[in-house]
Amino acid sequence: MTSPGFLFCRDPLRPGRPDAVVAREAAAARRAGAQVVTIDHDALLAGDAETAVSRVPRDSGPYWYRGWMIPSERYEDLERALVARGCAPCTGAAAYRRAHELPGWYDVFADLTPRSVWRSAHTGGVPAGPAPWSALARSLGAGPAIVKDFVKSRKHEWHEACFVPELGDTARLTAVVDQFLALQGEFLSGGVVLRAFEPFMPGGEARVWWVDGEPVLVTAHPDTPGHVPEPALGQVRAAVRELDCRWVTTDMALREDGVWRVVEVGDGQVSGLPADDDGGILFAALSAVGTGQQPQAASWAGAVSGSAVRRSGPSEVS
Protein backbone atom coordinates (compact mmCIF):
# COMPACT_ATOMS: atom_id res chain seq x y z
CA MET A 1 0.00 0.00 0.00
CA THR A 2 1.32 3.45 -0.93
CA SER A 3 2.46 5.58 1.97
CA PRO A 4 0.51 8.87 1.98
CA GLY A 5 2.03 12.29 1.46
CA PHE A 6 1.07 15.59 3.10
CA LEU A 7 -0.46 18.72 1.60
CA PHE A 8 0.69 21.80 3.53
CA CYS A 9 -0.54 25.34 3.01
CA ARG A 10 2.03 27.24 0.98
CA ASP A 11 4.00 30.34 1.92
CA PRO A 12 2.28 33.21 0.02
CA LEU A 13 5.66 34.75 -0.87
CA ARG A 14 7.43 31.46 -1.66
CA PRO A 15 4.83 29.13 -3.20
CA GLY A 16 7.10 26.11 -3.22
CA ARG A 17 7.61 26.23 0.54
CA PRO A 18 5.18 25.51 3.36
CA ASP A 19 3.78 28.46 5.29
CA ALA A 20 6.09 29.51 8.11
CA VAL A 21 3.43 28.50 10.65
CA VAL A 22 3.67 24.84 9.59
CA ALA A 23 7.29 24.73 8.37
CA ARG A 24 8.50 22.69 11.38
CA GLU A 25 5.67 20.22 10.87
CA ALA A 26 6.53 19.87 7.19
CA ALA A 27 10.13 19.11 8.13
CA ALA A 28 8.92 16.47 10.59
CA ALA A 29 6.74 14.90 7.89
CA ARG A 30 9.77 14.66 5.60
CA ARG A 31 11.77 13.01 8.38
CA ALA A 32 8.98 10.45 8.63
CA GLY A 33 9.68 9.63 4.98
CA ALA A 34 6.57 11.32 3.56
CA GLN A 35 6.29 13.40 0.43
CA VAL A 36 5.45 17.04 1.17
CA VAL A 37 3.59 19.21 -1.36
CA THR A 38 2.25 22.74 -0.98
CA ILE A 39 -1.22 23.93 -1.96
CA ASP A 40 -2.67 27.43 -2.29
CA HIS A 41 -5.17 27.85 0.54
CA ASP A 42 -6.24 31.31 -0.68
CA ALA A 43 -7.07 29.96 -4.13
CA LEU A 44 -9.02 27.10 -2.59
CA LEU A 45 -11.13 29.46 -0.47
CA ALA A 46 -11.69 31.64 -3.55
CA GLY A 47 -13.23 28.65 -5.35
CA ASP A 48 -10.28 27.87 -7.63
CA ALA A 49 -9.38 24.38 -6.43
CA GLU A 50 -7.61 23.52 -9.69
CA THR A 51 -5.07 26.30 -9.14
CA ALA A 52 -4.84 25.41 -5.45
CA VAL A 53 -3.54 21.91 -6.21
CA SER A 54 -1.52 22.74 -9.33
CA ARG A 55 1.75 21.77 -7.59
CA VAL A 56 0.48 18.30 -6.67
CA PRO A 57 2.15 15.77 -9.00
CA ARG A 58 -0.35 13.80 -11.05
CA ASP A 59 -1.00 10.20 -10.02
CA SER A 60 1.16 10.66 -6.91
CA GLY A 61 -1.06 8.75 -4.50
CA PRO A 62 -3.08 9.60 -1.37
CA TYR A 63 -2.53 12.70 0.77
CA TRP A 64 -3.32 14.00 4.20
CA TYR A 65 -4.05 17.73 4.34
CA ARG A 66 -2.37 19.82 7.05
CA GLY A 67 -3.02 23.53 7.48
CA TRP A 68 -5.63 26.21 7.99
CA MET A 69 -9.30 25.35 8.38
CA ILE A 70 -11.24 24.75 5.18
CA PRO A 71 -15.04 25.21 4.94
CA SER A 72 -16.68 21.86 4.20
CA GLU A 73 -17.89 23.01 0.78
CA ARG A 74 -14.36 24.02 -0.23
CA TYR A 75 -13.02 20.71 1.05
CA GLU A 76 -15.37 19.01 -1.40
CA ASP A 77 -13.74 21.10 -4.13
CA LEU A 78 -10.32 19.99 -2.90
CA GLU A 79 -11.31 16.34 -3.07
CA ARG A 80 -12.62 16.70 -6.63
CA ALA A 81 -9.49 18.56 -7.75
CA LEU A 82 -7.22 15.89 -6.30
CA VAL A 83 -9.20 13.08 -7.89
CA ALA A 84 -8.98 14.88 -11.23
CA ARG A 85 -5.18 14.73 -10.89
CA GLY A 86 -5.25 11.00 -10.15
CA CYS A 87 -4.78 11.52 -6.40
CA ALA A 88 -7.09 11.36 -3.39
CA PRO A 89 -7.40 12.74 0.15
CA CYS A 90 -6.93 10.21 2.95
CA THR A 91 -9.91 11.91 4.61
CA GLY A 92 -12.76 12.24 2.13
CA ALA A 93 -15.10 15.22 2.07
CA ALA A 94 -17.95 13.40 3.83
CA ALA A 95 -15.66 12.29 6.67
CA TYR A 96 -14.15 15.76 6.95
CA ARG A 97 -17.57 17.34 7.39
CA ARG A 98 -18.57 14.64 9.89
CA ALA A 99 -15.62 15.38 12.18
CA HIS A 100 -15.37 19.11 11.51
CA GLU A 101 -18.98 20.18 12.09
CA LEU A 102 -20.91 19.53 15.31
CA PRO A 103 -24.05 18.08 13.66
CA GLY A 104 -21.84 15.44 12.04
CA TRP A 105 -20.33 14.07 15.25
CA TYR A 106 -22.90 15.00 17.91
CA ASP A 107 -25.12 11.90 17.83
CA VAL A 108 -22.15 9.57 18.26
CA PHE A 109 -20.84 11.57 21.25
CA ALA A 110 -24.22 12.62 22.69
CA ASP A 111 -23.69 10.81 26.01
CA LEU A 112 -20.18 12.22 26.39
CA THR A 113 -20.69 15.89 25.54
CA PRO A 114 -22.98 18.76 26.61
CA ARG A 115 -26.54 18.63 25.23
CA SER A 116 -26.83 20.62 22.02
CA VAL A 117 -29.42 21.86 19.55
CA TRP A 118 -28.88 23.78 16.33
CA ARG A 119 -30.46 25.57 13.41
CA SER A 120 -28.88 25.71 9.96
CA ALA A 121 -28.25 29.19 8.61
CA HIS A 122 -25.87 30.83 6.20
CA THR A 123 -24.54 34.32 5.71
CA GLY A 124 -27.34 36.39 4.23
CA GLY A 125 -29.98 33.86 5.26
CA VAL A 126 -29.99 34.21 9.05
CA PRO A 127 -33.52 34.55 10.51
CA ALA A 128 -34.27 37.87 12.20
CA GLY A 129 -35.82 38.52 15.60
CA PRO A 130 -36.02 36.49 18.81
CA ALA A 131 -38.59 33.87 17.73
CA PRO A 132 -36.27 31.30 16.10
CA TRP A 133 -33.73 31.43 18.95
CA SER A 134 -36.41 31.26 21.64
CA ALA A 135 -37.88 28.18 19.97
CA LEU A 136 -34.42 26.61 19.72
CA ALA A 137 -33.78 27.32 23.39
CA ARG A 138 -37.05 25.67 24.42
CA SER A 139 -35.92 22.46 22.75
CA LEU A 140 -32.77 22.50 24.90
CA GLY A 141 -34.45 23.43 28.19
CA ALA A 142 -33.79 25.94 30.94
CA GLY A 143 -30.40 26.92 32.29
CA PRO A 144 -27.17 28.48 31.04
CA ALA A 145 -25.76 27.78 27.59
CA ILE A 146 -23.15 28.85 25.11
CA VAL A 147 -23.66 30.02 21.52
CA LYS A 148 -21.46 28.85 18.66
CA ASP A 149 -21.69 27.84 15.02
CA PHE A 150 -21.09 24.34 13.66
CA VAL A 151 -17.31 24.73 14.11
CA LYS A 152 -16.28 27.67 16.31
CA SER A 153 -17.42 29.79 19.24
CA ARG A 154 -16.53 33.36 20.19
CA LYS A 155 -15.33 32.35 23.66
CA HIS A 156 -12.93 35.28 23.81
CA GLU A 157 -16.02 37.54 23.70
CA TRP A 158 -17.56 35.41 26.44
CA HIS A 159 -20.23 37.74 27.79
CA GLU A 160 -21.03 39.55 24.56
CA ALA A 161 -21.17 36.72 22.02
CA CYS A 162 -20.90 33.34 23.73
CA PHE A 163 -22.42 32.80 27.18
CA VAL A 164 -26.15 33.01 27.97
CA PRO A 165 -26.78 32.85 31.75
CA GLU A 166 -30.38 31.69 31.33
CA LEU A 167 -31.97 30.46 28.11
CA GLY A 168 -35.38 31.61 29.35
CA ASP A 169 -34.18 35.21 29.13
CA THR A 170 -35.17 35.74 25.52
CA ALA A 171 -33.84 39.27 25.32
CA ARG A 172 -30.39 38.24 26.55
CA LEU A 173 -30.34 35.15 24.35
CA THR A 174 -31.23 37.20 21.26
CA ALA A 175 -28.61 39.82 22.05
CA VAL A 176 -25.85 37.22 22.40
CA VAL A 177 -26.87 35.40 19.20
CA ASP A 178 -27.09 38.67 17.26
CA GLN A 179 -23.65 39.74 18.44
CA PHE A 180 -22.22 36.32 17.65
CA LEU A 181 -23.63 36.47 14.12
CA ALA A 182 -22.35 40.01 13.61
CA LEU A 183 -18.84 39.03 14.67
CA GLN A 184 -18.77 35.82 12.65
CA GLY A 185 -20.04 37.61 9.56
CA GLU A 186 -19.04 35.84 6.35
CA PHE A 187 -17.17 33.20 8.37
CA LEU A 188 -20.35 31.75 9.89
CA SER A 189 -20.11 27.98 9.52
CA GLY A 190 -23.30 25.99 9.05
CA GLY A 191 -25.61 27.74 11.47
CA VAL A 192 -26.22 28.47 15.15
CA VAL A 193 -25.70 25.95 17.95
CA LEU A 194 -26.87 26.21 21.55
CA ARG A 195 -24.89 24.02 23.98
CA ALA A 196 -25.86 23.43 27.60
CA PHE A 197 -23.22 24.97 29.85
CA GLU A 198 -21.33 22.52 32.09
CA PRO A 199 -18.93 23.66 34.85
CA PHE A 200 -15.42 22.21 34.55
CA MET A 201 -12.61 21.86 37.06
CA PRO A 202 -9.56 24.13 36.86
CA GLY A 203 -6.64 22.50 35.08
CA GLY A 204 -7.47 23.07 31.45
CA GLU A 205 -8.49 20.92 28.52
CA ALA A 206 -6.58 18.09 26.90
CA ARG A 207 -6.47 17.58 23.14
CA VAL A 208 -6.36 13.90 22.25
CA TRP A 209 -5.14 12.96 18.76
CA TRP A 210 -6.58 9.79 17.20
CA VAL A 211 -5.43 7.93 14.08
CA ASP A 212 -7.63 5.11 12.79
CA GLY A 213 -9.33 4.78 16.18
CA GLU A 214 -6.16 4.78 18.30
CA PRO A 215 -4.98 7.63 20.58
CA VAL A 216 -1.43 8.51 19.54
CA LEU A 217 -0.85 11.76 21.44
CA VAL A 218 -2.30 13.97 24.18
CA THR A 219 -1.39 17.68 24.10
CA ALA A 220 -2.41 20.89 25.78
CA HIS A 221 -5.37 22.70 24.28
CA PRO A 222 -4.50 26.08 22.71
CA ASP A 223 -6.79 27.86 25.19
CA THR A 224 -5.10 26.29 28.22
CA PRO A 225 -1.36 26.27 27.48
CA GLY A 226 0.81 24.67 30.11
CA HIS A 227 -1.91 22.27 31.25
CA VAL A 228 -1.99 18.71 29.93
CA PRO A 229 -4.59 16.67 31.85
CA GLU A 230 -4.74 12.88 31.56
CA PRO A 231 -8.30 12.10 30.50
CA ALA A 232 -10.01 8.73 30.70
CA LEU A 233 -10.41 7.49 27.12
CA GLY A 234 -12.39 4.24 27.34
CA GLN A 235 -15.83 5.45 26.24
CA VAL A 236 -14.31 8.06 23.97
CA ARG A 237 -12.33 5.43 22.09
CA ALA A 238 -15.54 3.57 21.28
CA ALA A 239 -17.20 6.78 20.05
CA VAL A 240 -14.20 7.73 17.90
CA ARG A 241 -14.28 4.33 16.25
CA GLU A 242 -18.02 4.60 15.64
CA LEU A 243 -17.52 8.04 14.05
CA ASP A 244 -15.29 6.28 11.51
CA CYS A 245 -13.06 9.22 10.61
CA ARG A 246 -9.38 8.43 10.19
CA TRP A 247 -7.66 11.40 11.88
CA VAL A 248 -9.60 13.28 14.54
CA THR A 249 -9.12 15.19 17.78
CA THR A 250 -11.22 15.24 20.92
CA ASP A 251 -10.90 18.15 23.34
CA MET A 252 -11.65 16.92 26.85
CA ALA A 253 -12.18 18.50 30.27
CA LEU A 254 -13.01 17.22 33.76
CA ARG A 255 -16.45 18.29 34.93
CA GLU A 256 -16.89 19.40 38.54
CA ASP A 257 -18.57 16.09 39.38
CA GLY A 258 -15.42 14.19 38.32
CA VAL A 259 -16.68 13.01 34.93
CA TRP A 260 -14.51 13.48 31.82
CA ARG A 261 -16.43 15.21 29.04
CA VAL A 262 -15.79 15.78 25.34
CA VAL A 263 -15.91 19.52 24.80
CA GLU A 264 -15.29 19.40 21.06
CA VAL A 265 -14.47 17.01 18.23
CA GLY A 266 -12.42 18.10 15.24
CA ASP A 267 -10.77 16.89 12.07
CA GLY A 268 -7.11 16.34 12.91
CA GLN A 269 -5.94 17.90 9.66
CA VAL A 270 -6.98 21.36 10.85
CA SER A 271 -6.44 21.03 14.62
CA GLY A 272 -3.61 22.96 16.25
CA LEU A 273 -0.55 21.37 17.85
CA PRO A 274 1.39 22.93 20.71
CA ALA A 275 4.01 25.41 19.56
CA ASP A 276 6.84 23.20 20.82
CA ASP A 277 5.58 20.01 19.14
CA ASP A 278 6.59 19.52 15.50
CA GLY A 279 4.12 16.68 14.97
CA GLY A 280 6.76 13.99 14.61
CA ILE A 281 4.71 11.37 16.48
CA LEU A 282 1.62 12.13 14.44
CA PHE A 283 3.37 12.11 11.08
CA ALA A 284 5.03 8.80 11.90
CA ALA A 285 1.65 7.30 12.75
CA LEU A 286 -0.08 8.83 9.73
CA SER A 287 2.65 7.61 7.38
CA ALA A 288 2.56 4.10 8.81
CA VAL A 289 -1.17 3.58 8.22
CA GLY A 290 -0.52 3.98 4.51
CA THR A 291 1.60 0.85 4.66
CA GLY A 292 -1.30 -1.10 6.11
CA GLN A 293 -0.01 -1.05 9.69
CA GLN A 294 -2.51 -0.38 12.47
CA PRO A 295 -1.34 2.56 14.61
CA GLN A 296 -0.97 1.58 18.24
CA ALA A 297 -0.62 4.10 21.05
CA ALA A 298 2.30 2.16 22.49
CA SER A 299 4.11 2.12 19.14
CA TRP A 300 4.19 5.88 18.81
CA ALA A 301 3.98 7.12 22.35
CA GLY A 302 6.07 4.76 24.38
CA ALA A 303 4.64 2.75 27.25
CA VAL A 304 0.92 3.17 27.82
CA SER A 305 -0.45 3.05 31.33
CA GLY A 306 -4.23 2.75 31.46
CA SER A 307 -5.59 5.49 29.23
CA ALA A 308 -2.43 7.59 29.21
CA VAL A 309 -0.51 8.15 25.99
CA ARG A 310 2.37 10.47 25.28
CA ARG A 311 1.74 13.98 26.53
CA SER A 312 3.02 17.19 24.98
CA GLY A 313 3.54 20.56 26.62
CA PRO A 314 2.28 24.15 26.29
CA SER A 315 0.44 25.33 23.21
CA GLU A 316 0.27 28.74 21.62
CA VAL A 317 -1.61 27.81 18.46
CA SER A 318 -5.28 28.36 17.72
C-alpha positions as CSV (number, residue, x, y, z in Angstrom):
1,M,0.0,0.0,0.0
2,T,1.3,3.4,-0.9
3,S,2.5,5.6,2.0
4,P,0.5,8.9,2.0
5,G,2.0,12.3,1.5
6,F,1.1,15.6,3.1
7,L,-0.5,18.7,1.6
8,F,0.7,21.8,3.5
9,C,-0.5,25.3,3.0
10,R,2.0,27.2,1.0
11,D,4.0,30.3,1.9
12,P,2.3,33.2,0.0
13,L,5.7,34.7,-0.9
14,R,7.4,31.5,-1.7
15,P,4.8,29.1,-3.2
16,G,7.1,26.1,-3.2
17,R,7.6,26.2,0.5
18,P,5.2,25.5,3.4
19,D,3.8,28.5,5.3
20,A,6.1,29.5,8.1
21,V,3.4,28.5,10.7
22,V,3.7,24.8,9.6
23,A,7.3,24.7,8.4
24,R,8.5,22.7,11.4
25,E,5.7,20.2,10.9
26,A,6.5,19.9,7.2
27,A,10.1,19.1,8.1
28,A,8.9,16.5,10.6
29,A,6.7,14.9,7.9
30,R,9.8,14.7,5.6
31,R,11.8,13.0,8.4
32,A,9.0,10.4,8.6
33,G,9.7,9.6,5.0
34,A,6.6,11.3,3.6
35,Q,6.3,13.4,0.4
36,V,5.5,17.0,1.2
37,V,3.6,19.2,-1.4
38,T,2.2,22.7,-1.0
39,I,-1.2,23.9,-2.0
40,D,-2.7,27.4,-2.3
41,H,-5.2,27.8,0.5
42,D,-6.2,31.3,-0.7
43,A,-7.1,30.0,-4.1
44,L,-9.0,27.1,-2.6
45,L,-11.1,29.5,-0.5
46,A,-11.7,31.6,-3.6
47,G,-13.2,28.6,-5.3
48,D,-10.3,27.9,-7.6
49,A,-9.4,24.4,-6.4
50,E,-7.6,23.5,-9.7
51,T,-5.1,26.3,-9.1
52,A,-4.8,25.4,-5.5
53,V,-3.5,21.9,-6.2
54,S,-1.5,22.7,-9.3
55,R,1.7,21.8,-7.6
56,V,0.5,18.3,-6.7
57,P,2.1,15.8,-9.0
58,R,-0.3,13.8,-11.0
59,D,-1.0,10.2,-10.0
60,S,1.2,10.7,-6.9
61,G,-1.1,8.8,-4.5
62,P,-3.1,9.6,-1.4
63,Y,-2.5,12.7,0.8
64,W,-3.3,14.0,4.2
65,Y,-4.1,17.7,4.3
66,R,-2.4,19.8,7.0
67,G,-3.0,23.5,7.5
68,W,-5.6,26.2,8.0
69,M,-9.3,25.3,8.4
70,I,-11.2,24.7,5.2
71,P,-15.0,25.2,4.9
72,S,-16.7,21.9,4.2
73,E,-17.9,23.0,0.8
74,R,-14.4,24.0,-0.2
75,Y,-13.0,20.7,1.1
76,E,-15.4,19.0,-1.4
77,D,-13.7,21.1,-4.1
78,L,-10.3,20.0,-2.9
79,E,-11.3,16.3,-3.1
80,R,-12.6,16.7,-6.6
81,A,-9.5,18.6,-7.7
82,L,-7.2,15.9,-6.3
83,V,-9.2,13.1,-7.9
84,A,-9.0,14.9,-11.2
85,R,-5.2,14.7,-10.9
86,G,-5.2,11.0,-10.1
87,C,-4.8,11.5,-6.4
88,A,-7.1,11.4,-3.4
89,P,-7.4,12.7,0.2
90,C,-6.9,10.2,2.9
91,T,-9.9,11.9,4.6
92,G,-12.8,12.2,2.1
93,A,-15.1,15.2,2.1
94,A,-17.9,13.4,3.8
95,A,-15.7,12.3,6.7
96,Y,-14.1,15.8,6.9
97,R,-17.6,17.3,7.4
98,R,-18.6,14.6,9.9
99,A,-15.6,15.4,12.2
100,H,-15.4,19.1,11.5
101,E,-19.0,20.2,12.1
102,L,-20.9,19.5,15.3
103,P,-24.1,18.1,13.7
104,G,-21.8,15.4,12.0
105,W,-20.3,14.1,15.3
106,Y,-22.9,15.0,17.9
107,D,-25.1,11.9,17.8
108,V,-22.1,9.6,18.3
109,F,-20.8,11.6,21.2
110,A,-24.2,12.6,22.7
111,D,-23.7,10.8,26.0
112,L,-20.2,12.2,26.4
113,T,-20.7,15.9,25.5
114,P,-23.0,18.8,26.6
115,R,-26.5,18.6,25.2
116,S,-26.8,20.6,22.0
117,V,-29.4,21.9,19.5
118,W,-28.9,23.8,16.3
119,R,-30.5,25.6,13.4
120,S,-28.9,25.7,10.0
121,A,-28.3,29.2,8.6
122,H,-25.9,30.8,6.2
123,T,-24.5,34.3,5.7
124,G,-27.3,36.4,4.2
125,G,-30.0,33.9,5.3
126,V,-30.0,34.2,9.0
127,P,-33.5,34.6,10.5
128,A,-34.3,37.9,12.2
129,G,-35.8,38.5,15.6
130,P,-36.0,36.5,18.8
131,A,-38.6,33.9,17.7
132,P,-36.3,31.3,16.1
133,W,-33.7,31.4,18.9
134,S,-36.4,31.3,21.6
135,A,-37.9,28.2,20.0
136,L,-34.4,26.6,19.7
137,A,-33.8,27.3,23.4
138,R,-37.0,25.7,24.4
139,S,-35.9,22.5,22.8
140,L,-32.8,22.5,24.9
141,G,-34.5,23.4,28.2
142,A,-33.8,25.9,30.9
143,G,-30.4,26.9,32.3
144,P,-27.2,28.5,31.0
145,A,-25.8,27.8,27.6
146,I,-23.1,28.8,25.1
147,V,-23.7,30.0,21.5
148,K,-21.5,28.8,18.7
149,D,-21.7,27.8,15.0
150,F,-21.1,24.3,13.7
151,V,-17.3,24.7,14.1
152,K,-16.3,27.7,16.3
153,S,-17.4,29.8,19.2
154,R,-16.5,33.4,20.2
155,K,-15.3,32.4,23.7
156,H,-12.9,35.3,23.8
157,E,-16.0,37.5,23.7
158,W,-17.6,35.4,26.4
159,H,-20.2,37.7,27.8
160,E,-21.0,39.6,24.6
161,A,-21.2,36.7,22.0
162,C,-20.9,33.3,23.7
163,F,-22.4,32.8,27.2
164,V,-26.1,33.0,28.0
165,P,-26.8,32.8,31.7
166,E,-30.4,31.7,31.3
167,L,-32.0,30.5,28.1
168,G,-35.4,31.6,29.4
169,D,-34.2,35.2,29.1
170,T,-35.2,35.7,25.5
171,A,-33.8,39.3,25.3
172,R,-30.4,38.2,26.5
173,L,-30.3,35.1,24.3
174,T,-31.2,37.2,21.3
175,A,-28.6,39.8,22.1
176,V,-25.9,37.2,22.4
177,V,-26.9,35.4,19.2
178,D,-27.1,38.7,17.3
179,Q,-23.6,39.7,18.4
180,F,-22.2,36.3,17.6
181,L,-23.6,36.5,14.1
182,A,-22.3,40.0,13.6
183,L,-18.8,39.0,14.7
184,Q,-18.8,35.8,12.7
185,G,-20.0,37.6,9.6
186,E,-19.0,35.8,6.4
187,F,-17.2,33.2,8.4
188,L,-20.3,31.8,9.9
189,S,-20.1,28.0,9.5
190,G,-23.3,26.0,9.0
191,G,-25.6,27.7,11.5
192,V,-26.2,28.5,15.1
193,V,-25.7,25.9,18.0
194,L,-26.9,26.2,21.6
195,R,-24.9,24.0,24.0
196,A,-25.9,23.4,27.6
197,F,-23.2,25.0,29.8
198,E,-21.3,22.5,32.1
199,P,-18.9,23.7,34.9
200,F,-15.4,22.2,34.6
201,M,-12.6,21.9,37.1
202,P,-9.6,24.1,36.9
203,G,-6.6,22.5,35.1
204,G,-7.5,23.1,31.4
205,E,-8.5,20.9,28.5
206,A,-6.6,18.1,26.9
207,R,-6.5,17.6,23.1
208,V,-6.4,13.9,22.2
209,W,-5.1,13.0,18.8
210,W,-6.6,9.8,17.2
211,V,-5.4,7.9,14.1
212,D,-7.6,5.1,12.8
213,G,-9.3,4.8,16.2
214,E,-6.2,4.8,18.3
215,P,-5.0,7.6,20.6
216,V,-1.4,8.5,19.5
217,L,-0.8,11.8,21.4
218,V,-2.3,14.0,24.2
219,T,-1.4,17.7,24.1
220,A,-2.4,20.9,25.8
221,H,-5.4,22.7,24.3
222,P,-4.5,26.1,22.7
223,D,-6.8,27.9,25.2
224,T,-5.1,26.3,28.2
225,P,-1.4,26.3,27.5
226,G,0.8,24.7,30.1
227,H,-1.9,22.3,31.2
228,V,-2.0,18.7,29.9
229,P,-4.6,16.7,31.8
230,E,-4.7,12.9,31.6
231,P,-8.3,12.1,30.5
232,A,-10.0,8.7,30.7
233,L,-10.4,7.5,27.1
234,G,-12.4,4.2,27.3
235,Q,-15.8,5.4,26.2
236,V,-14.3,8.1,24.0
237,R,-12.3,5.4,22.1
238,A,-15.5,3.6,21.3
239,A,-17.2,6.8,20.1
240,V,-14.2,7.7,17.9
241,R,-14.3,4.3,16.3
242,E,-18.0,4.6,15.6
243,L,-17.5,8.0,14.0
244,D,-15.3,6.3,11.5
245,C,-13.1,9.2,10.6
246,R,-9.4,8.4,10.2
247,W,-7.7,11.4,11.9
248,V,-9.6,13.3,14.5
249,T,-9.1,15.2,17.8
250,T,-11.2,15.2,20.9
251,D,-10.9,18.2,23.3
252,M,-11.6,16.9,26.9
253,A,-12.2,18.5,30.3
254,L,-13.0,17.2,33.8
255,R,-16.5,18.3,34.9
256,E,-16.9,19.4,38.5
257,D,-18.6,16.1,39.4
258,G,-15.4,14.2,38.3
259,V,-16.7,13.0,34.9
260,W,-14.5,13.5,31.8
261,R,-16.4,15.2,29.0
262,V,-15.8,15.8,25.3
263,V,-15.9,19.5,24.8
264,E,-15.3,19.4,21.1
265,V,-14.5,17.0,18.2
266,G,-12.4,18.1,15.2
267,D,-10.8,16.9,12.1
268,G,-7.1,16.3,12.9
269,Q,-5.9,17.9,9.7
270,V,-7.0,21.4,10.9
271,S,-6.4,21.0,14.6
272,G,-3.6,23.0,16.3
273,L,-0.6,21.4,17.8
274,P,1.4,22.9,20.7
275,A,4.0,25.4,19.6
276,D,6.8,23.2,20.8
277,D,5.6,20.0,19.1
278,D,6.6,19.5,15.5
279,G,4.1,16.7,15.0
280,G,6.8,14.0,14.6
281,I,4.7,11.4,16.5
282,L,1.6,12.1,14.4
283,F,3.4,12.1,11.1
284,A,5.0,8.8,11.9
285,A,1.6,7.3,12.8
286,L,-0.1,8.8,9.7
287,S,2.6,7.6,7.4
288,A,2.6,4.1,8.8
289,V,-1.2,3.6,8.2
290,G,-0.5,4.0,4.5
291,T,1.6,0.8,4.7
292,G,-1.3,-1.1,6.1
293,Q,0.0,-1.1,9.7
294,Q,-2.5,-0.4,12.5
295,P,-1.3,2.6,14.6
296,Q,-1.0,1.6,18.2
297,A,-0.6,4.1,21.0
298,A,2.3,2.2,22.5
299,S,4.1,2.1,19.1
300,W,4.2,5.9,18.8
301,A,4.0,7.1,22.4
302,G,6.1,4.8,24.4
303,A,4.6,2.8,27.2
304,V,0.9,3.2,27.8
305,S,-0.5,3.0,31.3
306,G,-4.2,2.8,31.5
307,S,-5.6,5.5,29.2
308,A,-2.4,7.6,29.2
309,V,-0.5,8.1,26.0
310,R,2.4,10.5,25.3
311,R,1.7,14.0,26.5
312,S,3.0,17.2,25.0
313,G,3.5,20.6,26.6
314,P,2.3,24.1,26.3
315,S,0.4,25.3,23.2
316,E,0.3,28.7,21.6
317,V,-1.6,27.8,18.5
318,S,-5.3,28.4,17.7
